[in-house]
Amino acid sequence: FSGDGFLGICVDWNECPLYIVNVYAPSSSSGKRKLWQALLEFKLNNEKGEWCLGGDFNAVLKVGERKGSSSLYRQAERWEFNQFVEGMDVIDIPVTGKKFTWFSADGKTMSRLDRFLLSEGFIEKGGVTGQWIGDRDISDHCPIWLLCSKLDWGPKPFKFNNCWLDHAEFKPFVEKLWSNMKIEGKKAFILKEKLKRTKEELKKWNKEVFGVLDLNIDSTVKKLNDVESLIASDVAVAEIVDKGGIQKSFWDQLHHKKSLLKQKSRMRWVKEGDANSRFFHASIKSRCRRNQLVTIKKDKVWLQGVDCIKNEVKQHFEANFKEEWSNRPFLAGMDFKKLNADDNAILLEPFEEEEVREAIWNCDGNKSPGPDGFNFNFLKACWSIVKQDVMEFLKEFYHSSILPKAITASFLTLIPKKDHPQELSEYRPICLIGCLYKLLSKILAGRLKRVLGKVISGCQSAFLPSRQIMDGVVVLNENIDLAKRRKNECMIFKVDFERAYDTISWNYLESMMKKMGFAEKWLSWMKACVFESTMSVLINGSPTVDFKVNKGLRQGDPLSPFLFLIAAEGLTGMVYKAVDIGKFHGFKVHENLQYPILQFADDTVLIGEGSWVNVWTIKTILRGFELVSGMKINFVKSKLYGINTNDYLLEAAANFLLCRAETIPFKFLGLPVGANPRRLNTWKPVVESMKKRLSSWNGRHLSIGGRVTLINSVLSSLPLYFFSFFKAPKGVITDLIKLQRNFLWGGGMDAKKLCWVRWENICLPKDKGGLGVKDLEIFNQSLLSKWKWRCVVDTDAVWYNLLRFRYGNQFGG
């Protein structure tokens, strides 16, 4: 079959038709529009089968797929191309190799015009892992290959399935198993061994009770049809009774399958009645494709193969968590706030059952498990069974400060930082820790959170009670606005840390805790929890050989955020010490009011006068802090901004600091500080984020009820951050509502269908005939009104005095 711009064949493949189509789209918008329509009509007449579309589509799906051209007609083409992809129900699979496939003769314009678009079934049955963009020769287009391989990455670790909890035999089975185990040794060893043996027995029990769910469901359906055939032939009552049992078995199996798919899909927002396995399947496959690692680039060389990649990944992260220096200089001559005896008493309270139970029930039972394979749903369901052993384990740790290797071990899972990552540095390592260690860490983190605010400076706005991420944004934005209005010179240095959590020196962290007055017992607990751990990296679900960790904090450990604040306080102390001795001159809001440093965890900005003295001091402080703490500053990614500052000084300072000089507005903590919120361009990231999220979903797999749930729980939350700080223009509200409306009625962001009900009625509460979708304009106003409440209750916040000074009696009114 063929048409203008395409040539295709249909072959029998895996017991179904396979349509392979070579596309050569015309350059004109009208020509492409006709091509999309022709292929969509062909698919409509040939619904059954799998699809493989490949070639030059002469269009892009996303803004980032084109460089050097951004005219309006290109935006329209992008919109139409997205509609075509959604209508064909095909997927743009992950890319390795080059980012662009076409380059202009002068090299100024480049685009990803060529690609493969595949149906879900073709990807799964064909073992497709991605598409490779190779080097071009004389042509202005690059060649593309499909990567197809069903590699064995090794055994995958045990994971507790939530659907087991719904089975009537589960709890009695675990209770009998647990009570019959006779193990001797230390309490931690006993608990660890009981969980290990329970894991092995659950694997066997799962095979006996559940088997292969899909095969069981097919078998049950066949039995049901056979019984109904007998009933139609006047069978006895026994068979009719048997039909009821078969029907119950069928619905139980479907429920278990849905529960399992929901757990694998990681969808938190789905409620009973909104779920369906087709959507879950699509979500699982999409997440697996996004996180799949089949080839990586090292020193411009592409590595492939299971052993090669596993070895490289293990060596890379082992080196990342290895301490290079046996002795680092100490931070001397500085005083920090200290905990008192009452604070340490809170930290060192004996572990009580009520505190432990609260920690368990506050943990999300659906999070990915660590090496032990158990999640907190297991602990909650079996608390009466395991309670005694857990409490004895905690009491033993209280006195011994010792944890076995199996309890502190963790998996490192790699989350892509960007679309189509190629190097290991483009993945974010997140730790998955076992449920026993996570429980202990959760308890200790809760205690630490209660007292840490007494020793952490107010300029640090992360993780602590009454401190919020917006605090630093408010202060920075007001400083910029004040400098502009006064026409004062102001210099802002935005610090970029290189793998901040991973590089912290344990000796430095311990010395900071000592300076802050933490008790020796607490220090011994931290050594057992943090300083004695091992890791292995999960590659496509299978772990590498484990390795010892010598530095850093594990992202995913409940203790890590609070321990990081202790480490970051060293930098705060150095900056304020420099201010006290006259080596750093902060930007003065008032004679006695300045904010030389603002932090949210590792997101840090330094604010000072525009002078060479400050530039020298910034570099001295940051280099010194790097030597002491191990937290490396990435000066190349750090940025320098000037307000009313001499251009020559700014450029010279940037060259000296080895960073880039850029202009205001700029992003800090996800918000554009110094921007005009009345301009639509300021809100572009919000609109694009909603479009990006919608492009990853296929609403056709969801009912209207499911789409409403998705709009309320996800789409309405995307602009929350901007809405909490800026008043949105009418045009932005209109654009966001349009995306939500199209998704509700059409199942996609661009799918246009008849809207059966006015949007104002959709936003009404359910008891008034609406669907309870948030009214974005009212939502924006509600979030902004929270600042009035904070003006009353957060008078100790870092931003309070600044706003009081600037706005006087109008402030908080």
C-alpha positions, 0 to 999 in steps of 0.5 A: 500500500502507498500514498503521497509521502509513504510506502508500506507493506503488511506482513504476517508476524507473530499471528497478527498483521504487521504494517511497516511504513516508510515515511517521507513527509513533504516540507509544506504544512498542507502536505504533511497534514494530508499525509497524517490524514491518509495514514490515520484513515488507513489505520481506521480501516485496518484496526487490527495489527501492529505498526512500525512507522519510520523515516523522515517525518519533517516535523518535531514532537517537542520544542527541544527537538529543534534548534535554531528555528522557532517560528509560529508555523512550526508550533502549529506543525508540532501540534498537528504531529502530536495529534497524528502520533496520538491518533495512530496510537504509536510511541516515540521510543528512547533515543541513543547516539545523537540528539538531532537527525538533520543539520542545515548546511551552515550548521546553525539549524538542526532538528530531530526530523527522522524517527521510528514510531512503534505500536506497544505490541511491536515494542514488546513482542520484538524486544525493541529497546530504543533507536540509535541515531548514527553519524551522517556522511555526505547526507544532511540526515543521520541514519537510524537503527532500531535496537532490538535485544532481549538481554538477560540482565540477571536475577531480579530481587524479591518484591512484596506484592500488595495483592497478597494482603487481600488473600484470606490465607495470607495472614494466617500463613505468615503467622504460623510461619513466623511462630514456628521459626526458632532462630538463635543469636542477636535480636537484629540477626533473628529478625533479619533471618525471619524476614529472609525465610518468610521471603523464601516461603512467600515465593513458594506460596505465591506460586501455589496460590496465585500461579501465573495470573494471566494463565489462571484468568484464561483458565477460569474464563474457559471453565465459566464458559463450559459451565454455562454451556452445561447449564444451557443443556439442563444440568443439575443444581451442583453445576449451577452452584459451581458457576457461582464459585467460578465467578467469584474466583474470576473476580478475585483474580481480576482484583489481584491482577489490578492490584499488582499492576497498580503497584508496578505502575507507581500511580498514586492518584488512582482510586477504586473505580478509576483503575483499568489494567490497560492504562496500568500496562501502558504506564508500566511500559512507559516507565520501563522504557524511560528508565531502561539502560541498554547502552551508555557512553564513556569517553566518547565510546558507546558501551553495550552488553550486560557484563560490560555495562554492569561493570562500568556502572558498578565502578562508576558509583563505587568511585563516586562514593569513595573518599579520596582524602584520608585527612581533610582540614577541619573548620576551626575558629568558628562557633555554632549554635549548640543543643542543650541537655533537654534537646539531647534527651529528646534525641536519646529517648528509649524506643517505645511501641507508640512511636514505632507504630506511628513511624510505620503508619506514616510511611507510604506502603507503596514505595519501592522496597530495598534489598529485603523486598518488604514494603511498609504495607507488610509491616502494617498488615503483620504488625501484631505478628512481627511487633515483638521481634521489631521492638527487641531489635530496636532496644538492642540497637539502642544499647549496642549502636550496631547494625548488621550489613544486611540491614544497612545495605541498599539498592541504588536506582538510576532515574534519568535527569533528562530525556534520552540520557547517554552518560551515567552523569545524566542519571540521578541515583536514588537509594532504596533502603530496607524496611527495617533500616527505614523504620529506624531512620524514620524514627531518628529523623523525626526526633532530629527534626524536632530539635534541629531548628535550634542550631540551623540558621534562618537563611536555610529554609529546607525541611524544618517546621515552619520553614518553607521553600518559598521563604528564600524566593521571597527574600531574593526577589525582594532584594532584586526589586529593592536594588533595581528601585534604589539603583544600587549595585548588587551581585548575586552568585548562584552556587552549583554543587556537584553531586552535593549529597554524594560527596559529603565527608563523614569526618566533616559531618561528625565534626559538625555534629560535635560542634553543635553539641550532639551527644556521643550516643547519638554520634555512635548511632549515626556511625552505625546508620550512615557510616557503615553501609553498602550499595549495589546498583539496579540495572534494569531491575537486576543488582550489581555486585555490592560495594562499600560506601566511604562518604556521602548521604543516601538520597532516599534515607529519611535521615539524609535531608536533616544531616545535610542541613548540618553539613550545609551549616558550615558554609553559612557559618563561613559566610557570616564570619566573613561578614563579621570581619569585614571580608564580605559585604552583603547587600544592605536592605537596611543598616542592620539588615542583610541576607548574604546567603540563602539556602534550600538544602544545596540550592544556594545563592550569595548576595552582596555588593558589586565589588572585587573584594566580594568576588575574591571572598566568594572564591576563597569561602567556596574553595575552603568549604570544598576542602573541609566538607568534600562538597565540590563546587561546580564553578562552570555551572554556577552563575553570576548576576549583576544589578546596576553593576559595571559590565566589565566588572561582571565579565571579569568576575565571571572569568575569575570565578570560572562561571557564566555571567547571566542576566536577570530574571533567573530561576531559583528553586524553580521560580523566575526571580526578578521576572514580571508575573504579568508577562505570559512568557514568565508562565511558559514553563507551567504551560509546557510542563502540563503539555509534557505531562499530558503527552506521556499519558493516553487518556483513551485508556481511562474513563471520564472518572479516571480523567477527572481524578487525574486532573484534580490530583496531578494537572491542577497541582502542576501550577501550584508552585507558581500559583503560591507566589504569583498572581496568574494573568487571565491568559495563562488561566485560559490556556491551562483550562483549555488543556484540562478541558481537552484532556477531559473530553478528548483524552489528550491535550490536543484532542478536540471534542465536543464539550458537553458541559460548561467548564464553570459547571465542571468546577462546581462541587459534586454535591452541586452537580459538578465534578469537583475540578479545581477552579484555577483562578480561585485556587491561585487566590487561595494559595496567595492568601496563605501569606496573610496567615503566615504573616501572623504565625511565622513572625520568626521567619527569615523573610518577615523583617524584610517585608515589614521593613519594605511595606510597613503598615501595609504588610500583612493587611 
